[in-house]
Amino acid sequence: MARDKANPGGNLLRALKEGFDGFSPSRKAIARYLIDHFDEAPFLSAQELAQRTNTTNSTVVRFAQHLGYAGYPEMMKAAWHEHRLSVGGQMHFPVDDDFSGRALRTDIHILNQTMGRNEADEFLRIVELVEKAGTILLAGMFEAALVVDYLRYFLAIMGLPVTAVTDAAEDSVAAVLNMGRRPLVLAVGFGTAHQFLLRLIRSARERGATIVGISDNEFSEVAKLADENLYCYLDSSSFAPSLVGAFSIANALVSSLYTRNKGDYDAHFSRLRTLPLSSDWLV
């Protein structure tokens, strides 16, 4: 198949989006992953992409050929070229734009993408699961641990029965065994999740826990193991990817919980203010 027919204008991302509905299920899985992780794609081997999409090396290679490329390396060269252009001129930034302005505009883009990936009904179901949970176990490793700590802090301030797991220490293992009634695990993981996190999710499920995932796409390992999911866009063009999308999801959960039971939480905060160790923001 000639590239000018399969991939109009040589734009790989556009070809993936425009051809998506006509792809077979396996090709849709590959296309969906590439669309959601386009900045990561140039660094993946065909085998790695096959593993992340539950397909095979030959399927990945044939998909590249279907799009008009001689093979997988040629498709990845095109992805790298488009990625470099997007990083250099993301959202039509002027070349001489200051770094702070570029970072802020990137965060705006991330928030818009995150908003488009979540349905209001799904979000409401998850808020209700958190409300009804007898035990809430938050789990996330590495950069995801930052989001877990944010949630742990505010849920604890609100008086909810929350425990956080951010490493593979023995007390983290004990946290699964110590889950009480109506356990809920809120697992945060991006890209290739830490194996301990995945084992924790499986162990918690075996003990009757409901699993809610916060991840960067529906093909992530965390999302596949979860009963309900929320998705945040993750831009990794920098070595320190912005987590503004994940933090916005976390803040939305906390804010929704407070709004739905404002009277009870305000009464709880009033009791906290009577303690001599209350922090300044509660005054």
SELUM-635034 format. One line per 2 residues: number of its first residue (from 1); their letters; for each residue z, y, x of N, C-alpha, C. Coordinates in pm, whole numbers, plus 50000, padded with zeros to 5 digits. Each point is the difference from the previous one (the first is absolute). Example, Ala and Ser with C-alpha at 12.3 -4.5 7.8 and 13.67 -1.06 7.14 Angstrom:
<kolvexs>
1	as	50780/49431/51319/50000/50119/49911/50000/50120/50090 ~ 49928/50105/49965/50006/50119/50082/50073/50109/49923
</kolvexs>
This chain:
<kolvexs>
1	ma	50000/49881/50085/50000/50119/49915/50000/50124/50088 ~ 49913/50090/49976/49990/50120/50082/50118/50092/49973
3	rd	50047/50063/50108/50118/50083/49986/49976/50118/49908 ~ 49881/50057/50003/49977/50118/49917/50005/49967/49851
5	ka	49988/49872/49967/50012/49960/49859/50144/49960/49968 ~ 50061/49924/50092/50135/49950/49972/50106/50106/50021
7	np	49975/50088/50094/50101/50099/50035/49935/50137/50007 ~ 49978/50065/49887/49928/50126/49997/50065/50105/50088
9	gg	49918/50063/50085/50051/50107/50084/50088/49951/50113 ~ 50013/49866/50018/50083/49946/50106/50147/50026/49980
11	nl	50045/50031/49878/50140/50030/49973/50068/49875/49949 ~ 50082/49939/50086/50063/49872/49965/50097/50015/49884
13	lr	50086/50100/50004/50100/50016/49895/49934/50021/49864 ~ 49893/50079/49997/49930/50022/49875/49936/49871/49949
15	al	49944/49921/50094/49938/49873/49962/50103/49905/49940 ~ 50122/49999/50057/50106/49912/49948/50038/50039/49858
17	ke	50012/50131/49975/50042/50047/49868/49889/49984/49897 ~ 49877/50036/50038/49890/49995/49903/49959/49857/49967
19	gf	50016/49908/50096/49959/49862/49975/50111/49910/49951 ~ 50121/50054/49987/50118/49918/49973/49985/49912/49876
21	dg	49958/50058/49889/49993/49924/49874/49904/49883/50007 ~ 49902/50006/50090/49902/49893/50010/50035/49894/50102
23	fs	50111/50016/50071/50040/49903/50101/50063/49877/49936 ~ 49992/49889/50070/50071/49879/49958/50150/50021/50021
25	ps	50085/49914/49941/50145/50019/50016/50045/50008/50146 ~ 49945/49913/50086/50042/50003/50141/49953/50129/50068
27	rk	49879/50045/49965/49950/50124/50059/50077/50121/49945 ~ 50043/49992/49875/50082/50107/49945/50133/50010/50076
29	ai	50057/49885/50036/50126/50001/50074/49982/50068/50136 ~ 49889/49971/50065/49972/50063/50130/49976/50149/49982
31	ar	49918/50035/49902/49969/50141/49976/50125/50078/49963 ~ 50085/49944/49914/50122/50069/49959/50091/50027/50120
33	yl	50011/49899/50088/50085/50018/50117/49944/50107/50093 ~ 49869/49998/50021/49937/50100/50087/50014/50140/49942
35	id	49985/50013/49869/50014/50131/49937/50143/50053/50017 ~ 50099/49913/49979/50139/50043/50006/50051/50018/50143
37	hf	49932/49936/50097/50045/50006/50140/49884/50042/50091 ~ 49925/50098/49956/49878/50035/50074/50032/50050/50140
39	de	50113/50067/50018/50036/50050/50132/50043/49887/50093 ~ 50042/49887/49943/50045/49885/50079/49886/49904/50030
41	ap	49898/49999/49915/49893/49901/50005/49932/49987/50136 ~ 49970/50109/50070/49927/49985/50127/50074/49919/50105
43	fl	50129/49980/49983/50080/49931/50100/50025/49853/49964 ~ 49945/49954/49889/50021/49863/49955/49886/49910/50045
45	sa	50034/49881/50044/49897/49899/50026/49958/49938/49867 ~ 49889/49928/50002/49955/49934/49878/50104/49900/49952
47	qe	50066/49931/50094/50103/49904/49963/50119/50068/49934 ~ 50043/50116/50055/50112/50073/49943/49968/50049/49860
49	la	49878/50052/49981/49962/50047/49867/49994/49883/49902 ~ 49951/49886/50045/49994/49882/49914/50141/49957/49958
51	qr	50093/50002/50094/50139/49960/49968/50064/50094/49900 ~ 49972/50129/50013/50064/50098/49913/49938/50004/49860
53	tn	49884/49939/49985/49934/50000/49869/49986/49860/49942 ~ 50065/49902/50067/49993/49860/49954/49857/49951/49986
55	tt	49917/50038/50096/49861/49951/50003/49979/49927/50132 ~ 49876/49986/50042/49970/49930/50125/49919/50090/50092
57	ns	49996/49963/50129/49920/50076/50096/49856/50010/49956 ~ 49945/49889/49956/49858/49999/49961/49975/50090/49879
59	tv	50097/50005/49906/49986/50089/49884/49998/50146/50043 ~ 50086/50034/50095/50006/50138/50051/49869/50037/50069
61	vr	49949/49908/50082/49874/50027/50071/49885/50014/49901 ~ 49993/49911/49902/49892/50007/49900/50010/50128/49918
63	fa	50123/50046/49977/50018/50125/49926/49942/50117/50078 ~ 50025/50002/50131/49943/50106/50085/49847/49995/49994
65	qh	49944/49881/50005/49855/49985/49994/49945/50041/49863 ~ 50077/49970/49896/49961/50039/49864/49988/50152/49990
67	lg	50085/50071/50073/49996/50146/49997/49892/50058/50091 ~ 49928/49911/50070/49888/50047/50080/50025/50008/50148
69	ya	50115/49952/50046/50031/50004/50142/49961/49868/50065 ~ 49970/50006/50130/49960/49878/50070/50115/49900/50006
71	gy	50122/50049/49999/50116/49914/50004/50127/50080/49982 ~ 50114/49933/50017/50128/50067/49980/50025/50113/50101
73	pe	49970/49980/50129/50025/50109/50097/49925/50129/49963 ~ 49878/49986/49949/49922/50118/49964/50064/50073/49881
75	mm	50055/49924/49905/50067/50063/49886/50124/50073/50047 ~ 50074/49943/50095/50121/50064/50049/49969/50124/50083
77	ka	49886/49999/50069/49958/50121/50073/49974/50113/49901 ~ 49938/49965/49888/49976/50101/49896/50132/50051/49943
79	aw	50096/49909/49980/50131/50041/49949/50070/50092/50099 ~ 49991/49967/50128/50064/50084/50102/49937/50139/50005
81	he	49869/50005/49988/49930/50129/50002/50044/50086/49881 ~ 50005/49940/49882/50042/50075/49881/50147/50041/50011
83	hr	50082/49911/50057/50142/50033/50015/50018/50119/50094 ~ 49927/50002/50110/50010/50113/50094/49958/50130/49934
85	ls	49894/49993/49919/49956/50121/49930/50106/50047/49902 ~ 50063/49904/49929/50100/50038/49899/50124/50058/50065
87	vg	50040/49947/50118/50116/50054/50069/49970/50139/50054 ~ 49879/50020/50051/49964/50129/50055/49978/50106/49894
89	gq	49955/49958/49882/49973/50099/49897/50051/49957/49865 ~ 50119/49943/50000/50056/49944/49878/50009/50106/49891
91	mh	49946/49966/49885/50001/50089/49885/49942/50137/50036 ~ 49895/49997/50086/49927/50123/50035/50088/50101/50073
93	fp	50095/49951/50083/50078/50092/50081/49908/50069/50098 ~ 50016/50127/50025/49928/50063/50109/50045/49941/50133
95	vd	49910/49993/50097/50031/49937/50127/50117/50068/50069 ~ 50012/50133/49985/50106/50073/50069/50125/50017/49913
97	dd	50011/49922/49893/50117/50010/49914/50125/49961/50078 ~ 50113/50063/49972/50123/49968/50070/50052/49865/49957
99	fs	50077/49935/50086/50049/49865/49973/50093/49996/49880 ~ 50085/50102/49984/50092/49999/49887/49924/50009/49869
101	gr	49898/50085/49993/49920/50010/49879/49928/49871/49970 ~ 49947/49935/50104/49930/49874/49980/50095/49893/49949
103	al	50121/49994/50059/50097/49899/49957/50040/50022/49855 ~ 50022/50124/49961/50040/50029/49863/49889/49966/49901
105	rt	49877/50032/50036/49889/49968/49911/49979/49849/49991 ~ 50023/49931/50111/49993/49854/49998/50105/49943/49905
107	di	50120/50056/50004/50106/49954/49910/49964/50025/49853 ~ 49935/50112/49973/49954/50027/49863/49902/49893/49957
109	hi	49909/49964/50090/49902/49894/49972/50071/49867/49975 ~ 50101/49970/50082/50075/49875/49985/50069/49996/49864
111	ln	50061/50111/49960/50068/50006/49871/49902/49980/49885 ~ 49883/50061/50008/49899/49984/49895/49954/49855/49991
113	qt	49979/49938/50116/49959/49859/50002/50109/49910/49944 ~ 50124/50030/50035/50114/49921/49951/50011/50011/49849
115	mg	49983/50120/49948/50009/50022/49856/49894/49917/49926 ~ 49881/49993/50059/49892/49927/49934/50014/49850/50004
117	rn	50090/49949/50082/50013/49855/50015/50108/49939/49911 ~ 50070/50081/49925/50111/49949/49919/49984/50039/49854
119	ea	50031/49905/49911/49993/50023/49856/50137/50039/49947 ~ 50003/50093/49907/50126/50048/49944/50079/49887/49934
121	de	49931/49911/49928/50070/49890/49932/50066/49905/50100 ~ 49929/49972/50109/50055/49912/50104/50123/50065/50064
123	fl	49991/50127/50027/50113/50072/50060/50121/49995/49908 ~ 49978/50021/49870/50110/49998/49904/50065/49863/49994
125	ri	49920/49893/50005/50056/49865/50000/50093/49979/50119 ~ 49960/50052/50114/50080/49984/50121/50129/50080/49992
127	ve	49992/50121/49946/50121/50081/49980/50099/49924/49911 ~ 49950/49937/49895/50087/49925/49909/50059/49878/50069
129	lv	49924/49937/50089/50054/49886/50076/50116/50045/50089 ~ 49984/50114/50064/50107/50053/50086/50123/50033/49916
131	ek	49979/50059/49882/50112/50034/49911/50079/49877/49959 ~ 49932/49891/49972/50065/49881/49946/50054/49907/50108
133	ag	49966/50027/50126/50040/49910/50108/50151/49999/50020 ~ 50056/49881/50020/50141/49990/50031/50025/50018/50148
135	ti	49902/49964/50082/50005/50015/50145/49864/50048/50047 ~ 49998/50102/50085/49874/50052/50054/50001/49980/50151
137	ll	49904/49922/50049/49987/49978/50144/49873/50070/50048 ~ 50016/50101/50084/49887/50072/50059/49969/49938/50135
139	ag	49871/49980/50028/49963/49935/50126/49873/50061/50058 ~ 50001/50025/50130/49883/50052/50069/50028/50010/50148
141	mf	49899/49972/50081/50018/50000/50145/49917/50111/50064 ~ 50036/50037/50121/49927/50100/50078/49989/50132/49923
143	ea	49878/50057/49987/49988/50130/49934/50037/49990/49852 ~ 49983/49883/49939/50039/49983/49860/50151/50015/49982
145	al	50076/49977/50109/50145/50014/49993/50041/50144/49970 ~ 49917/50097/50038/50030/50140/49970/50001/50024/49850
147	vv	49903/49938/49931/49992/50013/49854/50118/49927/49934 ~ 50033/49883/50055/50115/49924/49948/50129/50082/50013
149	dy	50019/50066/50115/50122/50080/50020/50007/50116/49901 ~ 49886/50060/49972/49995/50109/49901/50045/49949/49863
151	lr	49944/49888/49958/50036/49943/49870/50146/49958/49998 ~ 50047/49936/50108/50139/49954/50004/50096/50117/49985
153	yf	49973/50109/50069/50089/50116/49996/50015/50053/49858 ~ 49888/50026/49934/50008/50063/49868/50044/49903/49891
155	la	49960/49874/50007/50046/49904/49900/50150/49976/50015 ~ 50049/50000/50124/50144/49984/50021/50076/50121/49947
157	im	49948/50120/50024/50063/50123/49948/50006/49995/49847 ~ 49899/49938/49939/49997/49990/49854/50091/49890/49948
159	gl	50059/49924/50090/50096/49898/49959/49938/49866/49966 ~ 49875/49977/50039/49934/49874/49970/50039/49894/50103
161	pv	50001/49872/49961/50044/49892/50089/49890/49963/50100 ~ 49989/50075/50107/49887/49987/50091/50043/49956/50139
163	ta	49919/49914/50061/50017/49956/50138/49865/50014/50070 ~ 50001/50038/50128/49875/50020/50074/49990/49902/50116
165	vt	49882/49946/50020/49970/49912/50112/49885/50062/50079 ~ 50025/50037/50126/49896/50062/50082/49982/49929/50134
167	da	50066/49884/50019/49981/49922/50121/50027/49853/49969 ~ 49989/49917/50101/50013/49855/49980/50136/49948/50045
169	ae	50102/50085/49997/50134/49959/50043/50063/49905/49898 ~ 50111/49938/50042/50065/49900/49914/50048/50060/49868
171	ds	50047/50126/50003/50048/50058/49875/49885/50026/49903 ~ 49879/50011/50053/49883/50014/49913/49973/49870/49926
173	va	50018/49887/50070/49985/49870/49936/50108/49983/49893 ~ 50122/50044/50032/50111/49986/49906/49975/50083/49874
175	av	49927/50110/50014/49973/50085/49884/49926/49925/49890 ~ 49914/49907/50039/49927/49921/49900/50096/49905/49929
177	ln	50088/49938/50078/50096/49908/49939/50100/50072/49911 ~ 50026/50126/50030/50101/50076/49926/49946/50072/49878
179	mg	49875/49979/49967/49945/50064/49881/50073/49953/49876 ~ 50035/50093/49914/50072/49966/49879/49907/49972/49884
181	rr	50044/50032/49878/49921/49972/49881/49883/50097/49989 ~ 49896/49956/49932/49877/50076/49979/49954/50068/50129
183	pl	49975/49921/50106/49963/50060/50129/49857/50055/49999 ~ 49983/50112/50066/49869/50064/50016/49981/50030/50148
185	vl	49888/49958/50054/49964/50035/50138/49889/50103/49996 ~ 50022/50114/50064/49897/50101/50014/49956/49998/50146
187	av	49884/49939/50025/49952/49977/50137/49893/50102/50036 ~ 50017/50065/50115/49905/50100/50048/49933/49946/50126
189	gf	49868/49992/49998/49928/49949/50117/49857/50047/50003 ~ 49953/50034/50120/49863/50050/50016/49923/49911/50096
191	gt	49868/49985/49973/49917/49922/50090/50049/49856/50010 ~ 50007/49950/50123/50050/49865/50024/50152/50005/50003
193	ah	50062/49955/49894/50145/50012/49987/50073/49909/50098 ~ 50120/50039/50037/50085/49920/50088/50029/49866/49933
195	qf	49993/49892/50078/50020/49867/49944/50139/49982/49941 ~ 50100/50065/50056/50135/49990/49944/50003/50057/49859
197	ll	49930/50112/49980/49996/50060/49866/49937/49904/49900 ~ 49893/49934/50039/49933/49906/49910/50090/49880/49970
199	rl	50071/49951/50101/50094/49888/49977/50113/50044/49909 ~ 50048/50122/50018/50107/50052/49914/49954/50006/49855
201	ir	49878/50048/49979/49947/50009/49863/49994/49861/49937 ~ 49948/49903/50075/49988/49864/49946/50137/49941/49969
203	sa	50095/50022/50090/50135/49946/49978/50065/50065/49878 ~ 49983/50130/49986/50058/50070/49885/49936/49951/49870
205	re	49870/49975/50002/49933/49949/49879/50055/49863/49961 ~ 50026/49915/50100/50056/49868/49972/50138/50009/49935
207	rg	50067/50113/50023/50133/50022/49941/49993/50083/49873 ~ 49880/50010/49944/49985/50062/49869/49979/50150/50000
209	at	49974/50061/50116/49981/50144/50006/49862/50041/49951 ~ 49993/50116/49936/49873/50063/49968/49959/50084/50121
211	iv	49872/49994/50035/49952/50069/50121/49911/50116/49961 ~ 50034/50119/50049/49915/50118/49985/49953/50041/50138
213	gi	49870/50017/50016/49944/50036/50129/49953/50144/50005 ~ 50021/50065/50113/49937/50129/50030/49919/49977/50127
215	sd	49869/50005/49986/49913/49972/50114/49875/50086/49993 ~ 49911/49982/50098/49885/50088/50009/49877/49948/49928
217	ne	49998/49875/49955/49885/49952/49923/50032/49865/49937 ~ 49919/49963/49902/50027/49879/49922/49978/49872/50077
219	fs	49936/50008/50118/49976/49881/50081/50107/49980/50106 ~ 50098/50089/50005/50107/49986/50098/50085/49878/49968
221	ev	50065/49948/50103/50082/49880/49981/50118/50028/49908 ~ 50056/50120/50008/50110/50036/49912/49953/50002/49855
223	ak	49886/50061/49975/49948/50011/49863/49973/49862/49940 ~ 49951/49908/50080/49969/49866/49948/50125/49924/49959
225	la	50113/50030/50064/50123/49929/49969/50081/50067/49889 ~ 49964/50124/49966/50079/50077/49904/49961/49972/49856
227	de	50096/50017/49909/49974/49988/49856/49940/50129/49945 ~ 50045/50113/50053/49949/50131/49961/49974/50079/50128
229	nl	49901/50091/49995/49964/50072/50122/49977/50148/49976 ~ 50036/50079/50102/49962/50139/50009/49927/50017/50133
231	yc	49897/50085/50001/49917/50013/50119/50001/50144/50051 ~ 50006/50013/50132/49992/50132/50062/49886/49998/50102
233	yl	49926/50108/50005/49893/50013/50098/50064/50024/50136 ~ 49950/49934/50103/50055/50013/50134/49888/50041/50095
235	ds	50012/50117/50058/49902/50048/50097/50053/49970/50139 ~ 49924/49922/50077/50047/49961/50132/49910/50051/50111
237	ss	49936/50116/49977/49915/50058/50103/50083/50051/50118 ~ 50130/50021/49978/50091/50038/50106/50086/49880/50037
239	fa	50055/50000/50122/50088/49890/50039/50126/50000/49915 ~ 50033/50115/49940/50115/50012/49910/49948/50029/49860
241	ps	49968/49896/49923/49939/50021/49869/50092/50074/49905 ~ 49942/50086/49919/50080/50073/49902/50047/49904/49891
243	lv	50127/50008/49967/50059/49917/49895/50024/50080/49873 ~ 49932/50115/49987/50027/50087/49885/49971/49930/49868
245	ga	49901/49911/49997/49969/49927/49877/50113/49906/49961 ~ 50053/49927/50099/50110/49907/49973/50126/50076/49959
247	fs	50028/50112/50067/50118/50078/49964/49985/50062/49861 ~ 49878/50035/49962/49980/50057/49866/50026/49895/49893
249	ia	49960/49875/50025/50030/49891/49908/50151/49979/49989 ~ 50067/50000/50116/50146/49983/50001/50069/50113/49925
251	na	49955/50123/50023/50060/50114/49931/49975/49993/49850 ~ 49880/49955/49961/49968/49987/49858/50093/49899/49932
253	lv	50030/49890/50069/50091/49900/49944/50140/50059/49980 ~ 50050/50068/50103/50134/50059/49992/50005/50106/49890
255	ss	49899/50087/49996/49997/50108/49901/49990/49946/49858 ~ 49920/49895/49981/49984/49942/49866/50129/49936/49953
257	ly	50067/49928/50090/50127/49939/49964/50101/50107/49957 ~ 50007/50108/50075/50093/50108/49968/49966/50065/49866
259	tr	49872/50029/49978/49958/50069/49878/50029/49918/49876 ~ 49981/49867/50008/50017/49914/49884/50148/49985/49961
261	nk	50090/50021/50097/50143/49988/49969/50076/50118/50061 ~ 49948/50120/49978/50053/50120/50065/50149/50021/49970
263	gd	50041/49981/49876/50139/50021/49963/50094/49911/50077 ~ 49967/49870/50009/50087/49906/50071/50007/50033/50149
265	yd	49884/50033/50059/49999/50030/50143/50072/50131/50029 ~ 49984/50100/49913/50072/50126/50021/50151/49978/49994
267	ah	50043/49913/49908/50143/49968/49992/50046/49930/50127 ~ 49916/49912/50053/50032/49930/50125/50011/50100/50115
269	fs	49905/50095/50007/50004/50101/50107/50125/50088/49988 ~ 50040/50026/49876/50122/50081/49981/50121/49929/50057
271	rl	50006/49868/49981/50111/49924/50057/49994/50000/50153 ~ 49877/49995/50054/49985/50005/50145/50052/50131/50057
273	rt	49980/50109/49925/50042/50132/50049/50152/50011/50012 ~ 50071/49913/49931/50146/50007/50007/50053/49934/50127
275	lp	49915/49926/50070/50045/49934/50123/50002/50100/50115 ~ 50101/49996/50085/50010/50096/50110/49890/49985/50105
277	ls	49930/49885/49998/49896/49976/50100/49860/50026/49947 ~ 49988/50060/49882/49868/50025/49942/49917/50089/50093
279	sd	49870/49974/50003/49911/50078/50087/49969/50134/49936 ~ 49949/50093/50079/49979/50137/49955/49904/50008/49882
281	wl	49896/49916/49999/49899/50015/49894/50052/49959/49862 ~ 50111/49928/49998/50059/49961/49870/50093/50108/49945
283	v	50028/50103/50082/50092/50106/49955/49935/50087/49894
</kolvexs>
